[in-house]
Amino acid sequence: MEYMGNKNYWDEKFFNRSDKLLTPEKLLVQSIKYFKKGTVLDIACGDGRNTIFLIENGFRVTGIDFSSKALNRLERFAKRKNYLVNTKQIDLSIDGSLDHIGIFDNIVINHYRLNKKQLKNLKNHLTDNGILFICGFGDNNKVDSKFRKEDLIKLTDFEDINKSFQLINYIENQDERGTVLTYIFRKIKA
Ligand SMILES: C[S@@+](CC[C@H](N)C(=O)[O-])C[C@H]1O[C@@H](n2cnc3c(N)ncnc32)[C@H](O)[C@@H]1O
């Protein structure tokens, strides 16, 4: 599975998906109790299973992704339910692509691996006590046709953010997909 990178791969994947929204990430559903009321930036939102779930739970959500096919689907799913959603097509592999994204009360990154520089900059896009939810496959999964090394989350990914964020929960979950790691950080008040 390619998480970071190839736009054609993702456009094709979303284009070929059935016209049905997938269920939200179960670890996000479990973790929503930690979220701060208000806005959410859903980074690499795909076609919006988590975006829609968050809207349904009272958040105002901006979904960003580089796949126009994914964002079109998200907009369609939202429209069907009369939900307002803000979408932006952004290629996260471009340096500074998040610079003008704005400030949110929560940021969700589900199954996408931001680089360390981008992670460090996220503090500039969160309000005080804002929540950063990160969930993805850990580097204890075996690299094979299912997992690419560069997509697997490492503990060292977060070594530069510990001055601005407090880890409030960590969940290591083994399921049919492999080992899924969830980190919930709270931005320390400046
Ligand atoms: C595994 S999917 C996760 C989608 C969504 N977060 C979810 O949990 O359903 C990975 C997502 O990352 C997006 N993506 C991959 N590389 C990207 C990049 N360079 N810039 C922006 N989005 C990217 C893909 O289009 C895809 O929607």
The ligand as an SDF file (V2000), in Angstrom:
LIG
                    3D

 27 29  0  0  0  0  0  0  0  0999 V2000
   -4.3620    5.3070    3.4440 C   0  0  0  0  0  0  0  0  0  0  0  0
   -5.1700    6.7220    2.7690 S   0  0  0  0  0  0  0  0  0  0  0  0
   -5.8670    7.4050    4.2400 C   0  0  0  0  0  0  0  0  0  0  0  0
   -7.0900    8.2330    3.9440 C   0  0  0  0  0  0  0  0  0  0  0  0
   -7.8440    8.7220    5.1930 C   0  0  0  0  0  0  0  0  0  0  0  0
   -7.0070    9.4610    6.1010 N   0  0  0  0  0  0  0  0  0  0  0  0
   -8.5070    7.5770    5.8930 C   0  0  0  0  0  0  0  0  0  0  0  0
   -8.1330    7.2440    7.0200 O   0  0  0  0  0  0  0  0  0  0  0  0
   -9.4420    6.9950    5.3140 O   0  0  0  0  0  0  0  0  0  0  0  0
   -3.8130    7.8230    2.4290 C   0  0  0  0  0  0  0  0  0  0  0  0
   -4.2400    9.1540    1.8470 C   0  0  0  0  0  0  0  0  0  0  0  0
   -3.0930    9.9680    1.6740 O   0  0  0  0  0  0  0  0  0  0  0  0
   -3.2420   10.7270    0.4910 C   0  0  0  0  0  0  0  0  0  0  0  0
   -1.9090   11.1600    0.0830 N   0  0  0  0  0  0  0  0  0  0  0  0
   -0.8630   10.3710   -0.2530 C   0  0  0  0  0  0  0  0  0  0  0  0
    0.2050   11.1200   -0.5790 N   0  0  0  0  0  0  0  0  0  0  0  0
   -0.1860   12.4270   -0.4400 C   0  0  0  0  0  0  0  0  0  0  0  0
    0.4790   13.6730   -0.6270 C   0  0  0  0  0  0  0  0  0  0  0  0
    1.7380   13.7240   -1.0330 N   0  0  0  0  0  0  0  0  0  0  0  0
   -0.2030   14.8090   -0.4070 N   0  0  0  0  0  0  0  0  0  0  0  0
   -1.5010   14.7530    0.0120 C   0  0  0  0  0  0  0  0  0  0  0  0
   -2.1810   13.6120    0.2030 N   0  0  0  0  0  0  0  0  0  0  0  0
   -1.5300   12.4570   -0.0130 C   0  0  0  0  0  0  0  0  0  0  0  0
   -3.9230    9.7660   -0.4680 C   0  0  0  0  0  0  0  0  0  0  0  0
   -4.5550   10.4260   -1.5460 O   0  0  0  0  0  0  0  0  0  0  0  0
   -4.8980    9.0680    0.4680 C   0  0  0  0  0  0  0  0  0  0  0  0
   -6.1240    9.7370    0.5020 O   0  0  0  0  0  0  0  0  0  0  0  0
  1  2  1  0
  2  3  1  0
  2 10  1  0
  3  4  1  0
  4  5  1  0
  5  6  1  0
  5  7  1  0
  7  8  2  0
  7  9  1  0
 10 11  1  0
 11 12  1  0
 11 26  1  0
 12 13  1  0
 13 14  1  0
 13 24  1  0
 14 15  1  0
 14 23  1  0
 15 16  2  0
 16 17  1  0
 17 18  1  0
 17 23  2  0
 18 19  1  0
 18 20  2  0
 20 21  1  0
 21 22  2  0
 22 23  1  0
 24 25  1  0
 24 26  1  0
 26 27  1  0
M  CHG  2   2   1   9  -1
M  END
$$$$
